[in-house]
Amino acid sequence: MFELRLVQGSLLKKVLDAIKDLVNDANFDCSSSGLSLQAMDSSHVALVALLLRSESFEHYHCDCNFSMGINLNNMAKMLKCAGNDDIITIKGDDGSDTVTFMSESSTQDKIADFEMKLMDIDSELLGIPEAEYQAVSTLYKILPGA
């Protein structure tokens, strides 16, 4: 069983929007530490490595490690139905071939529920070598009224 709840759905929408043009299909790997994705573009020039740590979510629960093969363009289309301030919940089971996306407005007057069939995507995790970079960028979220 896997379930995550993200209070500010715009974050997931923006991340997905940034990578869906590079990678069509990818495996989201679910573990107790978080949700991760690693994929190459079709020409094998760009590597996308994404880790959304479990602490980043309002609620995160993952019983056992499993992989969800998802078409990122279809996922982005579903998330377009969610507003930027909507709460997004994603649920999946290890033995199931579907994953459920639910978006609800902050006022809870609008709820959308989608179910997507998972894909069987052949992929292997690539070793990303440790490197020292000349520049490091850190992003912070500024809360309103802070």
Phi and psi in radians as a Rosetta constraint file:
Dihedral C 1 N 2 CA 2 C 2 CIRCULARHARMONIC -2.361 0.35
Dihedral N 2 CA 2 C 2 N 3 CIRCULARHARMONIC 2.295 0.35
Dihedral C 2 N 3 CA 3 C 3 CIRCULARHARMONIC -2.625 0.35
Dihedral N 3 CA 3 C 3 N 4 CIRCULARHARMONIC 2.306 0.35
Dihedral C 3 N 4 CA 4 C 4 CIRCULARHARMONIC -2.344 0.35
Dihedral N 4 CA 4 C 4 N 5 CIRCULARHARMONIC 2.622 0.35
Dihedral C 4 N 5 CA 5 C 5 CIRCULARHARMONIC -2.331 0.35
Dihedral N 5 CA 5 C 5 N 6 CIRCULARHARMONIC 2.097 0.35
Dihedral C 5 N 6 CA 6 C 6 CIRCULARHARMONIC -1.986 0.35
Dihedral N 6 CA 6 C 6 N 7 CIRCULARHARMONIC 2.055 0.35
Dihedral C 6 N 7 CA 7 C 7 CIRCULARHARMONIC -1.209 0.35
Dihedral N 7 CA 7 C 7 N 8 CIRCULARHARMONIC -0.682 0.35
Dihedral C 7 N 8 CA 8 C 8 CIRCULARHARMONIC -1.870 0.35
Dihedral N 8 CA 8 C 8 N 9 CIRCULARHARMONIC 1.600 0.35
Dihedral C 8 N 9 CA 9 C 9 CIRCULARHARMONIC -1.098 0.35
Dihedral N 9 CA 9 C 9 N 10 CIRCULARHARMONIC -0.366 0.35
Dihedral C 9 N 10 CA 10 C 10 CIRCULARHARMONIC -1.075 0.35
Dihedral N 10 CA 10 C 10 N 11 CIRCULARHARMONIC -0.506 0.35
Dihedral C 10 N 11 CA 11 C 11 CIRCULARHARMONIC -1.106 0.35
Dihedral N 11 CA 11 C 11 N 12 CIRCULARHARMONIC -0.831 0.35
Dihedral C 11 N 12 CA 12 C 12 CIRCULARHARMONIC -1.158 0.35
Dihedral N 12 CA 12 C 12 N 13 CIRCULARHARMONIC -0.674 0.35
Dihedral C 12 N 13 CA 13 C 13 CIRCULARHARMONIC -1.081 0.35
Dihedral N 13 CA 13 C 13 N 14 CIRCULARHARMONIC -0.760 0.35
Dihedral C 13 N 14 CA 14 C 14 CIRCULARHARMONIC -1.197 0.35
Dihedral N 14 CA 14 C 14 N 15 CIRCULARHARMONIC -0.717 0.35
Dihedral C 14 N 15 CA 15 C 15 CIRCULARHARMONIC -1.112 0.35
Dihedral N 15 CA 15 C 15 N 16 CIRCULARHARMONIC -0.798 0.35
Dihedral C 15 N 16 CA 16 C 16 CIRCULARHARMONIC -1.149 0.35
Dihedral N 16 CA 16 C 16 N 17 CIRCULARHARMONIC -0.667 0.35
Dihedral C 16 N 17 CA 17 C 17 CIRCULARHARMONIC -1.104 0.35
Dihedral N 17 CA 17 C 17 N 18 CIRCULARHARMONIC -0.566 0.35
Dihedral C 17 N 18 CA 18 C 18 CIRCULARHARMONIC -1.290 0.35
Dihedral N 18 CA 18 C 18 N 19 CIRCULARHARMONIC -0.520 0.35
Dihedral C 18 N 19 CA 19 C 19 CIRCULARHARMONIC -1.824 0.35
Dihedral N 19 CA 19 C 19 N 20 CIRCULARHARMONIC -0.266 0.35
Dihedral C 19 N 20 CA 20 C 20 CIRCULARHARMONIC -1.159 0.35
Dihedral N 20 CA 20 C 20 N 21 CIRCULARHARMONIC -0.399 0.35
Dihedral C 20 N 21 CA 21 C 21 CIRCULARHARMONIC -1.423 0.35
Dihedral N 21 CA 21 C 21 N 22 CIRCULARHARMONIC -0.373 0.35
Dihedral C 21 N 22 CA 22 C 22 CIRCULARHARMONIC -1.503 0.35
Dihedral N 22 CA 22 C 22 N 23 CIRCULARHARMONIC -0.747 0.35
Dihedral C 22 N 23 CA 23 C 23 CIRCULARHARMONIC -2.177 0.35
Dihedral N 23 CA 23 C 23 N 24 CIRCULARHARMONIC 2.228 0.35
Dihedral C 23 N 24 CA 24 C 24 CIRCULARHARMONIC -1.450 0.35
Dihedral N 24 CA 24 C 24 N 25 CIRCULARHARMONIC -0.923 0.35
Dihedral C 24 N 25 CA 25 C 25 CIRCULARHARMONIC -2.140 0.35
Dihedral N 25 CA 25 C 25 N 26 CIRCULARHARMONIC 2.432 0.35
Dihedral C 25 N 26 CA 26 C 26 CIRCULARHARMONIC -2.681 0.35
Dihedral N 26 CA 26 C 26 N 27 CIRCULARHARMONIC 2.780 0.35
Dihedral C 26 N 27 CA 27 C 27 CIRCULARHARMONIC -1.682 0.35
Dihedral N 27 CA 27 C 27 N 28 CIRCULARHARMONIC 2.177 0.35
Dihedral C 27 N 28 CA 28 C 28 CIRCULARHARMONIC -1.583 0.35
Dihedral N 28 CA 28 C 28 N 29 CIRCULARHARMONIC 2.080 0.35
Dihedral C 28 N 29 CA 29 C 29 CIRCULARHARMONIC -1.679 0.35
Dihedral N 29 CA 29 C 29 N 30 CIRCULARHARMONIC 2.144 0.35
Dihedral C 29 N 30 CA 30 C 30 CIRCULARHARMONIC -1.783 0.35
Dihedral N 30 CA 30 C 30 N 31 CIRCULARHARMONIC 2.262 0.35
Dihedral C 30 N 31 CA 31 C 31 CIRCULARHARMONIC -2.538 0.35
Dihedral N 31 CA 31 C 31 N 32 CIRCULARHARMONIC 3.077 0.35
Dihedral C 31 N 32 CA 32 C 32 CIRCULARHARMONIC -1.156 0.35
Dihedral N 32 CA 32 C 32 N 33 CIRCULARHARMONIC -0.402 0.35
Dihedral C 32 N 33 CA 33 C 33 CIRCULARHARMONIC -1.448 0.35
Dihedral N 33 CA 33 C 33 N 34 CIRCULARHARMONIC -0.348 0.35
Dihedral C 33 N 34 CA 34 C 34 CIRCULARHARMONIC 2.660 0.35
Dihedral N 34 CA 34 C 34 N 35 CIRCULARHARMONIC -2.917 0.35
Dihedral C 34 N 35 CA 35 C 35 CIRCULARHARMONIC -1.884 0.35
Dihedral N 35 CA 35 C 35 N 36 CIRCULARHARMONIC 2.180 0.35
Dihedral C 35 N 36 CA 36 C 36 CIRCULARHARMONIC -2.270 0.35
Dihedral N 36 CA 36 C 36 N 37 CIRCULARHARMONIC 2.747 0.35
Dihedral C 36 N 37 CA 37 C 37 CIRCULARHARMONIC -2.507 0.35
Dihedral N 37 CA 37 C 37 N 38 CIRCULARHARMONIC 2.390 0.35
Dihedral C 37 N 38 CA 38 C 38 CIRCULARHARMONIC -2.466 0.35
Dihedral N 38 CA 38 C 38 N 39 CIRCULARHARMONIC 2.147 0.35
Dihedral C 38 N 39 CA 39 C 39 CIRCULARHARMONIC -2.706 0.35
Dihedral N 39 CA 39 C 39 N 40 CIRCULARHARMONIC 2.699 0.35
Dihedral C 39 N 40 CA 40 C 40 CIRCULARHARMONIC -1.818 0.35
Dihedral N 40 CA 40 C 40 N 41 CIRCULARHARMONIC 2.647 0.35
Dihedral C 40 N 41 CA 41 C 41 CIRCULARHARMONIC -1.268 0.35
Dihedral N 41 CA 41 C 41 N 42 CIRCULARHARMONIC 2.979 0.35
Dihedral C 41 N 42 CA 42 C 42 CIRCULARHARMONIC -1.109 0.35
Dihedral N 42 CA 42 C 42 N 43 CIRCULARHARMONIC -0.487 0.35
Dihedral C 42 N 43 CA 43 C 43 CIRCULARHARMONIC -1.598 0.35
Dihedral N 43 CA 43 C 43 N 44 CIRCULARHARMONIC 0.030 0.35
Dihedral C 43 N 44 CA 44 C 44 CIRCULARHARMONIC 1.011 0.35
Dihedral N 44 CA 44 C 44 N 45 CIRCULARHARMONIC 0.723 0.35
Dihedral C 44 N 45 CA 45 C 45 CIRCULARHARMONIC -1.846 0.35
Dihedral N 45 CA 45 C 45 N 46 CIRCULARHARMONIC -0.723 0.35
Dihedral C 45 N 46 CA 46 C 46 CIRCULARHARMONIC -1.905 0.35
Dihedral N 46 CA 46 C 46 N 47 CIRCULARHARMONIC 2.417 0.35
Dihedral C 46 N 47 CA 47 C 47 CIRCULARHARMONIC -1.953 0.35
Dihedral N 47 CA 47 C 47 N 48 CIRCULARHARMONIC 2.225 0.35
Dihedral C 47 N 48 CA 48 C 48 CIRCULARHARMONIC -1.833 0.35
Dihedral N 48 CA 48 C 48 N 49 CIRCULARHARMONIC 2.119 0.35
Dihedral C 48 N 49 CA 49 C 49 CIRCULARHARMONIC -2.207 0.35
Dihedral N 49 CA 49 C 49 N 50 CIRCULARHARMONIC 2.038 0.35
Dihedral C 49 N 50 CA 50 C 50 CIRCULARHARMONIC -2.205 0.35
Dihedral N 50 CA 50 C 50 N 51 CIRCULARHARMONIC 2.337 0.35
Dihedral C 50 N 51 CA 51 C 51 CIRCULARHARMONIC -2.343 0.35
Dihedral N 51 CA 51 C 51 N 52 CIRCULARHARMONIC 2.065 0.35
Dihedral C 51 N 52 CA 52 C 52 CIRCULARHARMONIC -1.857 0.35
Dihedral N 52 CA 52 C 52 N 53 CIRCULARHARMONIC 1.834 0.35
Dihedral C 52 N 53 CA 53 C 53 CIRCULARHARMONIC -1.170 0.35
Dihedral N 53 CA 53 C 53 N 54 CIRCULARHARMONIC 2.617 0.35
Dihedral C 53 N 54 CA 54 C 54 CIRCULARHARMONIC -1.042 0.35
Dihedral N 54 CA 54 C 54 N 55 CIRCULARHARMONIC -0.512 0.35
Dihedral C 54 N 55 CA 55 C 55 CIRCULARHARMONIC -1.207 0.35
Dihedral N 55 CA 55 C 55 N 56 CIRCULARHARMONIC -0.276 0.35
Dihedral C 55 N 56 CA 56 C 56 CIRCULARHARMONIC -1.314 0.35
Dihedral N 56 CA 56 C 56 N 57 CIRCULARHARMONIC -0.242 0.35
Dihedral C 56 N 57 CA 57 C 57 CIRCULARHARMONIC -1.822 0.35
Dihedral N 57 CA 57 C 57 N 58 CIRCULARHARMONIC 2.665 0.35
Dihedral C 57 N 58 CA 58 C 58 CIRCULARHARMONIC -1.143 0.35
Dihedral N 58 CA 58 C 58 N 59 CIRCULARHARMONIC -0.713 0.35
Dihedral C 58 N 59 CA 59 C 59 CIRCULARHARMONIC -2.401 0.35
Dihedral N 59 CA 59 C 59 N 60 CIRCULARHARMONIC 2.295 0.35
Dihedral C 59 N 60 CA 60 C 60 CIRCULARHARMONIC -2.488 0.35
Dihedral N 60 CA 60 C 60 N 61 CIRCULARHARMONIC 2.205 0.35
Dihedral C 60 N 61 CA 61 C 61 CIRCULARHARMONIC -2.472 0.35
Dihedral N 61 CA 61 C 61 N 62 CIRCULARHARMONIC 2.206 0.35
Dihedral C 61 N 62 CA 62 C 62 CIRCULARHARMONIC -2.475 0.35
Dihedral N 62 CA 62 C 62 N 63 CIRCULARHARMONIC 1.933 0.35
Dihedral C 62 N 63 CA 63 C 63 CIRCULARHARMONIC -1.178 0.35
Dihedral N 63 CA 63 C 63 N 64 CIRCULARHARMONIC -0.840 0.35
Dihedral C 63 N 64 CA 64 C 64 CIRCULARHARMONIC -2.519 0.35
Dihedral N 64 CA 64 C 64 N 65 CIRCULARHARMONIC 2.741 0.35
Dihedral C 64 N 65 CA 65 C 65 CIRCULARHARMONIC -1.203 0.35
Dihedral N 65 CA 65 C 65 N 66 CIRCULARHARMONIC 2.329 0.35
Dihedral C 65 N 66 CA 66 C 66 CIRCULARHARMONIC -2.732 0.35
Dihedral N 66 CA 66 C 66 N 67 CIRCULARHARMONIC 2.923 0.35
Dihedral C 66 N 67 CA 67 C 67 CIRCULARHARMONIC -2.073 0.35
Dihedral N 67 CA 67 C 67 N 68 CIRCULARHARMONIC 2.415 0.35
Dihedral C 67 N 68 CA 68 C 68 CIRCULARHARMONIC -2.048 0.35
Dihedral N 68 CA 68 C 68 N 69 CIRCULARHARMONIC 1.968 0.35
Dihedral C 68 N 69 CA 69 C 69 CIRCULARHARMONIC -1.437 0.35
Dihedral N 69 CA 69 C 69 N 70 CIRCULARHARMONIC 2.072 0.35
Dihedral C 69 N 70 CA 70 C 70 CIRCULARHARMONIC -2.304 0.35
Dihedral N 70 CA 70 C 70 N 71 CIRCULARHARMONIC 2.437 0.35
Dihedral C 70 N 71 CA 71 C 71 CIRCULARHARMONIC -1.410 0.35
Dihedral N 71 CA 71 C 71 N 72 CIRCULARHARMONIC 2.024 0.35
Dihedral C 71 N 72 CA 72 C 72 CIRCULARHARMONIC -1.195 0.35
Dihedral N 72 CA 72 C 72 N 73 CIRCULARHARMONIC -0.532 0.35
Dihedral C 72 N 73 CA 73 C 73 CIRCULARHARMONIC -1.166 0.35
Dihedral N 73 CA 73 C 73 N 74 CIRCULARHARMONIC -0.716 0.35
Dihedral C 73 N 74 CA 74 C 74 CIRCULARHARMONIC -1.164 0.35
Dihedral N 74 CA 74 C 74 N 75 CIRCULARHARMONIC -0.676 0.35
Dihedral C 74 N 75 CA 75 C 75 CIRCULARHARMONIC -1.118 0.35
Dihedral N 75 CA 75 C 75 N 76 CIRCULARHARMONIC -0.713 0.35
Dihedral C 75 N 76 CA 76 C 76 CIRCULARHARMONIC -1.122 0.35
Dihedral N 76 CA 76 C 76 N 77 CIRCULARHARMONIC -0.665 0.35
Dihedral C 76 N 77 CA 77 C 77 CIRCULARHARMONIC -1.099 0.35
Dihedral N 77 CA 77 C 77 N 78 CIRCULARHARMONIC -0.718 0.35
Dihedral C 77 N 78 CA 78 C 78 CIRCULARHARMONIC -1.144 0.35
Dihedral N 78 CA 78 C 78 N 79 CIRCULARHARMONIC -0.712 0.35
Dihedral C 78 N 79 CA 79 C 79 CIRCULARHARMONIC -1.265 0.35
Dihedral N 79 CA 79 C 79 N 80 CIRCULARHARMONIC -0.316 0.35
Dihedral C 79 N 80 CA 80 C 80 CIRCULARHARMONIC -1.149 0.35
Dihedral N 80 CA 80 C 80 N 81 CIRCULARHARMONIC -0.419 0.35
Dihedral C 80 N 81 CA 81 C 81 CIRCULARHARMONIC -1.257 0.35
Dihedral N 81 CA 81 C 81 N 82 CIRCULARHARMONIC -0.294 0.35
Dihedral C 81 N 82 CA 82 C 82 CIRCULARHARMONIC -1.578 0.35
Dihedral N 82 CA 82 C 82 N 83 CIRCULARHARMONIC 2.442 0.35
Dihedral C 82 N 83 CA 83 C 83 CIRCULARHARMONIC -1.307 0.35
Dihedral N 83 CA 83 C 83 N 84 CIRCULARHARMONIC 2.886 0.35
Dihedral C 83 N 84 CA 84 C 84 CIRCULARHARMONIC -1.139 0.35
Dihedral N 84 CA 84 C 84 N 85 CIRCULARHARMONIC -0.480 0.35
Dihedral C 84 N 85 CA 85 C 85 CIRCULARHARMONIC -1.735 0.35
Dihedral N 85 CA 85 C 85 N 86 CIRCULARHARMONIC 0.121 0.35
Dihedral C 85 N 86 CA 86 C 86 CIRCULARHARMONIC -1.298 0.35
Dihedral N 86 CA 86 C 86 N 87 CIRCULARHARMONIC 2.690 0.35
Dihedral C 86 N 87 CA 87 C 87 CIRCULARHARMONIC -1.600 0.35
Dihedral N 87 CA 87 C 87 N 88 CIRCULARHARMONIC 2.242 0.35
Dihedral C 87 N 88 CA 88 C 88 CIRCULARHARMONIC -1.942 0.35
Dihedral N 88 CA 88 C 88 N 89 CIRCULARHARMONIC 2.258 0.35
Dihedral C 88 N 89 CA 89 C 89 CIRCULARHARMONIC -2.084 0.35
Dihedral N 89 CA 89 C 89 N 90 CIRCULARHARMONIC 2.309 0.35
Dihedral C 89 N 90 CA 90 C 90 CIRCULARHARMONIC -2.119 0.35
Dihedral N 90 CA 90 C 90 N 91 CIRCULARHARMONIC 2.262 0.35
Dihedral C 90 N 91 CA 91 C 91 CIRCULARHARMONIC -2.266 0.35
Dihedral N 91 CA 91 C 91 N 92 CIRCULARHARMONIC 2.492 0.35
Dihedral C 91 N 92 CA 92 C 92 CIRCULARHARMONIC -2.745 0.35
Dihedral N 92 CA 92 C 92 N 93 CIRCULARHARMONIC 2.718 0.35
Dihedral C 92 N 93 CA 93 C 93 CIRCULARHARMONIC -2.012 0.35
Dihedral N 93 CA 93 C 93 N 94 CIRCULARHARMONIC 2.603 0.35
Dihedral C 93 N 94 CA 94 C 94 CIRCULARHARMONIC -1.065 0.35
Dihedral N 94 CA 94 C 94 N 95 CIRCULARHARMONIC -0.718 0.35
Dihedral C 94 N 95 CA 95 C 95 CIRCULARHARMONIC -1.513 0.35
Dihedral N 95 CA 95 C 95 N 96 CIRCULARHARMONIC -0.153 0.35
Dihedral C 95 N 96 CA 96 C 96 CIRCULARHARMONIC -1.497 0.35
Dihedral N 96 CA 96 C 96 N 97 CIRCULARHARMONIC 2.745 0.35
Dihedral C 96 N 97 CA 97 C 97 CIRCULARHARMONIC -1.864 0.35
Dihedral N 97 CA 97 C 97 N 98 CIRCULARHARMONIC 0.322 0.35
Dihedral C 97 N 98 CA 98 C 98 CIRCULARHARMONIC -2.333 0.35
Dihedral N 98 CA 98 C 98 N 99 CIRCULARHARMONIC 2.791 0.35
Dihedral C 98 N 99 CA 99 C 99 CIRCULARHARMONIC -2.307 0.35
Dihedral N 99 CA 99 C 99 N 100 CIRCULARHARMONIC 2.527 0.35
Dihedral C 99 N 100 CA 100 C 100 CIRCULARHARMONIC -1.934 0.35
Dihedral N 100 CA 100 C 100 N 101 CIRCULARHARMONIC 2.308 0.35
Dihedral C 100 N 101 CA 101 C 101 CIRCULARHARMONIC -1.984 0.35
Dihedral N 101 CA 101 C 101 N 102 CIRCULARHARMONIC 2.257 0.35
Dihedral C 101 N 102 CA 102 C 102 CIRCULARHARMONIC -2.252 0.35
Dihedral N 102 CA 102 C 102 N 103 CIRCULARHARMONIC 2.296 0.35
Dihedral C 102 N 103 CA 103 C 103 CIRCULARHARMONIC -2.117 0.35
Dihedral N 103 CA 103 C 103 N 104 CIRCULARHARMONIC 2.377 0.35
Dihedral C 103 N 104 CA 104 C 104 CIRCULARHARMONIC -2.344 0.35
Dihedral N 104 CA 104 C 104 N 105 CIRCULARHARMONIC 2.419 0.35
Dihedral C 104 N 105 CA 105 C 105 CIRCULARHARMONIC -1.209 0.35
Dihedral N 105 CA 105 C 105 N 106 CIRCULARHARMONIC 2.754 0.35
Dihedral C 105 N 106 CA 106 C 106 CIRCULARHARMONIC -1.108 0.35
Dihedral N 106 CA 106 C 106 N 107 CIRCULARHARMONIC -0.466 0.35
Dihedral C 106 N 107 CA 107 C 107 CIRCULARHARMONIC -1.545 0.35
Dihedral N 107 CA 107 C 107 N 108 CIRCULARHARMONIC -0.055 0.35
Dihedral C 107 N 108 CA 108 C 108 CIRCULARHARMONIC 1.044 0.35
Dihedral N 108 CA 108 C 108 N 109 CIRCULARHARMONIC 0.493 0.35
Dihedral C 108 N 109 CA 109 C 109 CIRCULARHARMONIC -1.640 0.35
Dihedral N 109 CA 109 C 109 N 110 CIRCULARHARMONIC -0.150 0.35
Dihedral C 109 N 110 CA 110 C 110 CIRCULARHARMONIC -2.397 0.35
Dihedral N 110 CA 110 C 110 N 111 CIRCULARHARMONIC 2.194 0.35
Dihedral C 110 N 111 CA 111 C 111 CIRCULARHARMONIC -2.281 0.35
Dihedral N 111 CA 111 C 111 N 112 CIRCULARHARMONIC 2.273 0.35
Dihedral C 111 N 112 CA 112 C 112 CIRCULARHARMONIC -2.109 0.35
Dihedral N 112 CA 112 C 112 N 113 CIRCULARHARMONIC 2.379 0.35
Dihedral C 112 N 113 CA 113 C 113 CIRCULARHARMONIC -2.232 0.35
Dihedral N 113 CA 113 C 113 N 114 CIRCULARHARMONIC 2.136 0.35
Dihedral C 113 N 114 CA 114 C 114 CIRCULARHARMONIC -2.192 0.35
Dihedral N 114 CA 114 C 114 N 115 CIRCULARHARMONIC 2.548 0.35
Dihedral C 114 N 115 CA 115 C 115 CIRCULARHARMONIC -2.152 0.35
Dihedral N 115 CA 115 C 115 N 116 CIRCULARHARMONIC 2.294 0.35
Dihedral C 115 N 116 CA 116 C 116 CIRCULARHARMONIC -2.119 0.35
Dihedral N 116 CA 116 C 116 N 117 CIRCULARHARMONIC 2.367 0.35
Dihedral C 116 N 117 CA 117 C 117 CIRCULARHARMONIC -1.347 0.35
Dihedral N 117 CA 117 C 117 N 118 CIRCULARHARMONIC 2.327 0.35
Dihedral C 117 N 118 CA 118 C 118 CIRCULARHARMONIC -1.400 0.35
Dihedral N 118 CA 118 C 118 N 119 CIRCULARHARMONIC 2.708 0.35
Dihedral C 118 N 119 CA 119 C 119 CIRCULARHARMONIC -1.897 0.35
Dihedral N 119 CA 119 C 119 N 120 CIRCULARHARMONIC 2.710 0.35
Dihedral C 119 N 120 CA 120 C 120 CIRCULARHARMONIC -1.688 0.35
Dihedral N 120 CA 120 C 120 N 121 CIRCULARHARMONIC 1.735 0.35
Dihedral C 120 N 121 CA 121 C 121 CIRCULARHARMONIC -1.885 0.35
Dihedral N 121 CA 121 C 121 N 122 CIRCULARHARMONIC 2.185 0.35
Dihedral C 121 N 122 CA 122 C 122 CIRCULARHARMONIC -1.427 0.35
Dihedral N 122 CA 122 C 122 N 123 CIRCULARHARMONIC 2.045 0.35
Dihedral C 122 N 123 CA 123 C 123 CIRCULARHARMONIC -2.659 0.35
Dihedral N 123 CA 123 C 123 N 124 CIRCULARHARMONIC 2.765 0.35
Dihedral C 123 N 124 CA 124 C 124 CIRCULARHARMONIC -2.306 0.35
Dihedral N 124 CA 124 C 124 N 125 CIRCULARHARMONIC 2.545 0.35
Dihedral C 124 N 125 CA 125 C 125 CIRCULARHARMONIC -1.276 0.35
Dihedral N 125 CA 125 C 125 N 126 CIRCULARHARMONIC 2.309 0.35
Dihedral C 125 N 126 CA 126 C 126 CIRCULARHARMONIC -1.664 0.35
Dihedral N 126 CA 126 C 126 N 127 CIRCULARHARMONIC 2.474 0.35
Dihedral C 126 N 127 CA 127 C 127 CIRCULARHARMONIC -1.343 0.35
Dihedral N 127 CA 127 C 127 N 128 CIRCULARHARMONIC 2.120 0.35
Dihedral C 127 N 128 CA 128 C 128 CIRCULARHARMONIC -1.718 0.35
Dihedral N 128 CA 128 C 128 N 129 CIRCULARHARMONIC 1.986 0.35
Dihedral C 128 N 129 CA 129 C 129 CIRCULARHARMONIC -1.180 0.35
Dihedral N 129 CA 129 C 129 N 130 CIRCULARHARMONIC 2.569 0.35
Dihedral C 129 N 130 CA 130 C 130 CIRCULARHARMONIC -1.205 0.35
Dihedral N 130 CA 130 C 130 N 131 CIRCULARHARMONIC 2.407 0.35
Dihedral C 130 N 131 CA 131 C 131 CIRCULARHARMONIC -2.555 0.35
Dihedral N 131 CA 131 C 131 N 132 CIRCULARHARMONIC 2.677 0.35
Dihedral C 131 N 132 CA 132 C 132 CIRCULARHARMONIC -1.698 0.35
Dihedral N 132 CA 132 C 132 N 133 CIRCULARHARMONIC 2.301 0.35
Dihedral C 132 N 133 CA 133 C 133 CIRCULARHARMONIC -1.905 0.35
Dihedral N 133 CA 133 C 133 N 134 CIRCULARHARMONIC 2.624 0.35
Dihedral C 133 N 134 CA 134 C 134 CIRCULARHARMONIC -1.333 0.35
Dihedral N 134 CA 134 C 134 N 135 CIRCULARHARMONIC -0.447 0.35
Dihedral C 134 N 135 CA 135 C 135 CIRCULARHARMONIC -2.281 0.35
Dihedral N 135 CA 135 C 135 N 136 CIRCULARHARMONIC 2.463 0.35
Dihedral C 135 N 136 CA 136 C 136 CIRCULARHARMONIC -2.213 0.35
Dihedral N 136 CA 136 C 136 N 137 CIRCULARHARMONIC 2.312 0.35
Dihedral C 136 N 137 CA 137 C 137 CIRCULARHARMONIC -2.016 0.35
Dihedral N 137 CA 137 C 137 N 138 CIRCULARHARMONIC 2.321 0.35
Dihedral C 137 N 138 CA 138 C 138 CIRCULARHARMONIC -2.144 0.35
Dihedral N 138 CA 138 C 138 N 139 CIRCULARHARMONIC 2.280 0.35
Dihedral C 138 N 139 CA 139 C 139 CIRCULARHARMONIC -1.826 0.35
Dihedral N 139 CA 139 C 139 N 140 CIRCULARHARMONIC 2.383 0.35
Dihedral C 139 N 140 CA 140 C 140 CIRCULARHARMONIC -2.125 0.35
Dihedral N 140 CA 140 C 140 N 141 CIRCULARHARMONIC 2.553 0.35
Dihedral C 140 N 141 CA 141 C 141 CIRCULARHARMONIC -1.722 0.35
Dihedral N 141 CA 141 C 141 N 142 CIRCULARHARMONIC 2.160 0.35
Dihedral C 141 N 142 CA 142 C 142 CIRCULARHARMONIC -1.712 0.35
Dihedral N 142 CA 142 C 142 N 143 CIRCULARHARMONIC 2.129 0.35
Dihedral C 142 N 143 CA 143 C 143 CIRCULARHARMONIC -1.426 0.35
Dihedral N 143 CA 143 C 143 N 144 CIRCULARHARMONIC 2.504 0.35
Dihedral C 143 N 144 CA 144 C 144 CIRCULARHARMONIC -1.062 0.35
Dihedral N 144 CA 144 C 144 N 145 CIRCULARHARMONIC 2.419 0.35
Dihedral C 144 N 145 CA 145 C 145 CIRCULARHARMONIC 1.435 0.35
Dihedral N 145 CA 145 C 145 N 146 CIRCULARHARMONIC 0.048 0.35
